[in-house]
Amino acid sequence: MPQNLTRRAFVGAMTAVSLAAAPAPAPDDGTGWIELFDGKSLDGWQPSENKDSWKVIDGQLAAEGPRSHLFYNGPVRGADFKNFDLDVELMARHECNSGVYFHTRYQETNFPIKGFEVQVNNTATGEGTYREHKKTGSLYGVRNVYKQFIGDDQWFRMKVSVRGKNVQIWLDDMQVVNYTEPNPPIIPAGMETQRFLDHGTFALQCHNNGSHARFRSVRVRPLADDLPTPGPIPVADALFAKIINTGRANYPMVDYHAHLKLGLTLEQVVAKSMRDGIFYGLALNCGKGFAETDAEARAFVESMEHAPVFVAMQAEGREWTQMFSRRTAALFDYVFTDSMTWTDNRGKRMRLWLPDEVGAIADPQEFMDTLVDRAVGILEKEPIDIYANPTFLPDVLVKDYETLWTETRRKKVIDAAVRNGVAIELNDRYKLPRASFVKMAKAAGAKFSFGTNNTGPDDLGRCEYGLQMIDECRLATGDIFFPGEQPKAVERKGSALLP
């Protein structure tokens, strides 16, 4: 590098040399926005390998063919941006895997190693044995979106804003990412040291043959380089880094069992999600003594319509299947229940977390046999996707957990879960099931999910117990539940519900 040039100026100078015939900068429309695609040609853009994968069709940039990336190398800001607003109008075909890069630089082969990718993936599931969980809007490997919000063959706007060490991403008018890079930055495992907020150009992705995407507008509003980072810089403790690295390794960092209780608001949950990197599933308790009608359940789903969360039904008691219709249950992303509410052989209905309802347990062995029988019945008959609070015992029996949960009893519950495609929750609140149970369930082929089961705002954690079980029990990414990888339980067992 010439000594009289800064690194950034040198990059700009070299870009200018390679663009002697580049078009003049697109005009500013008066609001600061500049269109980078002229609607007619690839002028100002440089494709990498498999250059024929990029064409202009009907005034749109078309990504169709083997892997290739299209880098902006036009004259606007010397194709070098630090702070900016980016607005991309695009459409993804079925099973398309694409993306929009920023702070990157030209690379002839493979995937760009510098900068960040904003994922475009509505319905692509991965290649070979790899299952892709990161959906459209993800700041790939750093802040992942796990729910599909955009339909295939649907035009939408992806907006990306960078100010200092902060990145915000919107899908149309819904914000899905608000990430502030800590100091020093966390570099996800497997990502080169160039994965930090810096400066660079933009690139569009053609991921593979069969991944068809269209881009009809790529607009940028360049901003001053010295803009401050909005808000505080987060404290990057060990758990902050572990969440990023676990998500990067393709474990879905999702808490599927969270509640809006004791004043906890949707806005607070979304802010925590974006700060901590945990995607939440917000659940409505449905059953006797809770929401008891289709109308109440539907109202909850509607209230979450524009929120970046999963929406879950927590089925309460054994009466729930005759209180809700199949059509209503199908509105939720998934359904879960536990075996904490049931009626014993003498007709006594009890909730196991309430000592007064449980009363004295004269014969713990008989109690356990009944509990296992009820749990197996739930797993066999009820249309649920997740078995929550698994292996929960009343307070008077907790001290004897390992002996009361015999291998035979564990096997009955685990086999029923595996046979019926029900995931077993790794529950933060109760630290259940214990590692001995998890290891046995893993060996039997069970799936697992993270779940907090919070009582309010103060105990909505960061999936600590689930992360502990991944390490202690050596759970692989394929052991973790993800919605949509099999038909929902309500589709498989909907006849158990009201029509």
N, C-alpha and C positions, 0 to 999 in steps of 0.2 A: 504494500500500500504506500503511495506517495506520502511523505511525511507532512506535507502542507495540507492534506485533506483529512477531515474526520472520517470515521468509519461510515457514517450515514451519508456524508457527501460523496464519498468514494463509490458507494453503491449506486447513488443517483447518477454519478458521472458515467459509470460503466453501463448503466441502463440506457442513458442517452446515446452513447456510442452505438449500441445495438439497435437503436430505433431511428436511424437517420431518416427513414421514409415513413415514420409514424404520423398519424393524423394529428391535427391541432387539437388542443384540449376541448372537450365538449363544453358548451356554454353553461354557465351557471344560470339557473332559472329564476334567480332573484331571492331564493330562500337558502342558497348555499349548496343545494343539491346538484350533483354533476352526474350525468349518465355516462357509464363506462362502455356500454355496448351500443353500437350505432344502428342495430336492427337489420344490417345488410351484410356485414362481413365480420371476419375475425381480426380486423385491424385493431391494434392495441392489445391483442391477446396472443399468447404463445403456447401452443400445445406441447406437451412432453411426448413420451413414447406413444406409439400407435396414434399418430396425428390424425388419421382419417376418422377417429372416433368422434371428432368434433365437426359439426356442420351448422350452417345457418339454414333453417327450414321454416318457411312461413313467417319470417321476421323474428325467429326465436333461435337461441343457441341450443342445439340438440346434442345431448350426450348419448351416443349409441355405438357401442363397440367394445373392444378390449380395453383394459385399464389405460387411462390417460388422465392427465390433469391439465387444465387450461389456466395459465397464469396471466394476470393482468400485467402488461409491460408498456402501457401507454404513457403519455406525457403528464397526466395529472399527478402532481406532487412527486414527479419522478418515480412513480409506481412504488412509493415508500410512505407508508402511513403508520402513525403511532396512535393518535386519538382520532376517532371518527364515529360517524353514524353510517351504517350500511343498510341498504334496503334492497332486498332481492325478491323479485316475483318469479315463482317457479311452480312446477308441477312434476310429480313423480308418478311413474307408471307402477303397475302391480309388481311387487317384489323388487322394486328399485332400491339400490343402495348407492347413495351419492353424498355430497357434502359441499360445504363452503368453507374455505380456509382463509385465515387472516394472519398477519404478521409472519408470512412465509416468504420463501424465495424460490426461484426457478430450480427445478430438479428434473433431470432428463428421464430417470427411471424410478420405479417403485413409488411408494407413498411419500409425500413430503415429510422431512424430518424436522423442519423448523416451523414454529408457529402452532396454531390451534385449528381444529376442525369443528364446525358446527354440523352435526349429523343431519342427514336427510334419509330417513328410513321409516316408512309407514308399515310395510308388510314383509320386508325381507327378513328371513329367519336365519341367515348364515349359510356357510358353505361347508360341505363335508360333515364332520362331527362338531364343528363350531356353531354355537347358537348365539345369534346376535340379539341382545336385549336392549340396546341403546336405541331409542326412538328419535324421530324428528325433533329437533330443537336442543338436543344434548350438546353441551360443551364436552366433546368426546373424551371420555376417560377421566374427566375432572368433576363435572356436574352433569350427571346423566338423567335424562327423562325416560321413564320406563312405561309410560302409557301412550298409546296412539291417539293423537288429537286431530290429525290431518288425514283425510281420505285419499286413496289412490285416485289419479286422474282429476284431481281438484287443484285449481290454481289457488295459491296462498302467498302471503307475504312473510318473509323471514327478516326480522330487523335485529341488527347486532350493533351495540353501542359499546365503545371502549373509551374509558377516561382514566388515565393513570393505570392503576392496578385493578380496576374494576371492569368486568364484562357483564353486560345485560343482554338477554335474548328474548325476543317476542315471536310468537306465532300468531299472525294477524294481530289482534289486540290483547292477547293473553301472554303475560310475562311468564316464562318458564325457567329462566336462569338469572341469578344475580350473584355473581361470584367475585369475591375480592381476594386476590392472591396475597398470601401471607408474606412476611419478610423475616427470614429468607423464604423463597418459594418452595413449595413441595413439588418435587419432580416425581411423577408417578413411576413406579417400577416398570421397566421395559421401555420407557420413553427417554429419548436422548436429552442431554442437558440443555438443548435449545428450546425445550418446552417451557418457556416462561414468557410473560408479557413483555414485549420488546418493541419492534417495529418491523415493517415489511410490506409485502404486496398481498393481493387477494388471489385465490385460485378456486376453480370449480372442479368437481370430481366426476369422472366417469369411472366407477369402481370396477366393473367387470362387464363382459359381454352379457347382455340380457338386462342390465340395469339401465333403463331408459328414463332420462330426465330432460325437461325443457326449462329454459330460462328466458324470460321475455324482457326483463329489465334488471340491471345491476347498477344501482345508484349509490353514490357516496357523498357524504357531507364532511369534508376534511375539517378537523378542529385543531386548535393550537396544541403544540407539543407539550407545553408546560401546564396543562390543566391538572389540577389536583385530583387525587383519588377521593370520590365522595364517600363519606362515612369512615368508620374506624377500620384499621387494619386488623384482621382476626389474629387471635393467638393460635398458633399451629402446634397444639399439643400432639402427643403420640397418637391419640385416637383420631384426630383430624387427618393425620397422614394415613392412618390405617384405613379409614373409610375411603379415601381417594384410591389407595393402592388396591383395596379389595374390589371396588367398583371397576377399576381399570382392568383387573383380572377377570372381569365379566361375571362376578357374583352380583345379583341384583341387590343393591343397597336400598331395600324397601322395608319399611315398618308397616306390615299389613293389618295391624291391630291397634289403631289409635282412636281416641274419642275426643269430641268437643265437650268437655265437662268442667265444672267449677270455674266458669268464666273464660276458659280457653277458647279463643276465637279462631275462625278459619284464617284470618289475616295473620295471626300469630303463628299458626302452624306452617303456613306457606313461607313466612319469613324465616322460620327456623329451618325448614327444609332447604331453602336456598343457601342459608349460612352454613349448615352442617353437612350437607350433601346426602341427606336421607330423604327419599321419596316416601310420602305417607299414603296409607290407605285409611280413610276416615270411615268409621263404622257407626251405623245406627242400630241400637238395641231394639229388636223386633220380637214381640211375644207377650205373654201374659204379664201385665204390670208395666209394660214399656209401650212402644208404638204398637198398636194392636190392629191397625187397618191398612188396607192397600193405599188409601189416600194419604195417610201419614208417611208411609214408606216412599211413595212417589214424590211427595213434597220435598223430602230430604234429598232425593236424587236430583231433582230440579234445582235445588239450592246450590248444588255443587257443579252445575253444568259448565261454568266457565272457570273452574279452579283446577290448577295443575296437581291433582290428587287422584288416587283410586277411590272408588265409592263402594263400600262394603255393607252387607247385611250381617249383623250378628244375631243369629237365631237363639232365642231364649226359651228354655223349657222344652218339653216334648210336645206341647200343644201347637207350636208355631206352624207346623205343616198344614193345619186345618184353619189357619187364620189368614194366610196370604196366598195369592194366586201365583201360578207359574209365570204369568205374564209380568207381574210386578217384580218377582224375585229375579227375573231375567234382566231387569234394568240395571241391577248392580253388577259390578265387575267380578265379584265373587261372593260366596256365602260361607260363613264359618260359624261353628258352635263349639260347645264343650260338653263334658259329662258332669257338670257341677250342679245341675238341677234335674232330679228324677224322683220317681215314686218307688218306694221299696216294696217288698213282697207282702207287706201288711197294709198297703194302701196309703202310706205316709209320704207326702210330697215334701222334699227337702232341698234346700240350697246349701251346698256343702261348705261355703265360706261363712255361713252364719251358725255359730255354735249353738244358739238356742233352738234352731230348727233341726240340727243334727241330733242334739241331745246326747245321752250316754250311749256308747257303743259297747254292748255286752259281749259281743262275739266279733272281734276284728276280722277273723277269717271269713265268716259268713258275709260280713259287710264288704270285704274285698271281692268275694266271688260275685256278689250282686253288682258292685260297681263295674267290674269287668264285663259282666253280662250286659249291663246297660250301655256301656261304651261301645261294645261290639255291635249292639243293636242300632245305635246311632250311626255308626260308620257304614253299616250295611244298608240301612233303610232311608236315611235322610239325605237330601240333595245338598251336600256340603263339599266345599273345596279344601277347607283347612280345618283341622281338629285343634282347637285352641285350649290353652291351659292344660296340656296333657299330663296325665298321671297325678293330677291334683288330689291331695288328701286333706281331710279335716284336720284342724290343729292338733287334736288329741292323738292322731296317728302319724304325724309328720316324722317324729323321731325314729320310727320303725320303717321308713320308706324303703330302704334297700331289702329288708327281709319280707315285708308285705308284698312288694312288687316282685314276686317270684319269677323265675324264667318262664314258667308256663303261662302265668298271667300276662306278662309282657308280650309273649309270642302271640297270644290271642288278639291283643289290641293291635300290635304291629302288623300281623298278617291281614287283619280286617282293613286297616288303613291302606296297605299296599294293594290288596285285592280290589279296592273300590276307588283307587286313584285319589286318596285324600292325603294332603300334606300334613305333616306334624309340626306344630308351632314350637319354636325355640323362644320361650316366654321370658321376657326381661323382668317382669314384676315378681314372679314366683321362682325364677331360676329353674324352670322345668322345661322338658324332662331332664333328669340328671344324665351326666355323661355316659353312665353305664347303659341306660336305656337308648340314648342316641346312637351309640356304637352298634348296639344290636339291631336297631332300626335301619341304620345305614347298610349293614351287612345283608339285610333282607330286601334292600332296594327301595326303601322309603324316600320320599321327598320331604324337605323341611322348609319352613318359612320363618322370617323374623316377626316378632310381635311384642309390643310394649305392654298393651292393656293398661294404659295410664289411667289414673284417677283424676287427673287435672293437669294444669300447666307445669307443675313442679317435678313430675316424674315421667315426663315424655322424654325418654332417653335417646341414646344414639346406637341402639342395637348392640349394646355391649355384650349381652349374653350370647346372642347369635354369633358374633365375631369370636367370642371365646370358644364356642363349640366348633366352629370351623377349624380352629387351630388344634384344639384338644382331641377332636374326633376325626380330623383329617377329611373334612367334607370337601368334595369337589364341586365345581360349578354345576355339574349335571345333577347334583343331589338337591339343588335349591329350586323351590317352586317358582314358577313364573306364569302369570295369567295368560291364557291363550295357547299354551303348548299342548293342551288337550281340550276337548269340548268341556264347557262349564258343566258343573254337576247338575244344574237345573235343566240342562239340555239332555243329560243322560238319565236323570231320575225325576224329571218334572212331574210324572204321574203321581208322585207322593204329595203334591200340593193341590190346592184348589184349582179348578179349571179357569 
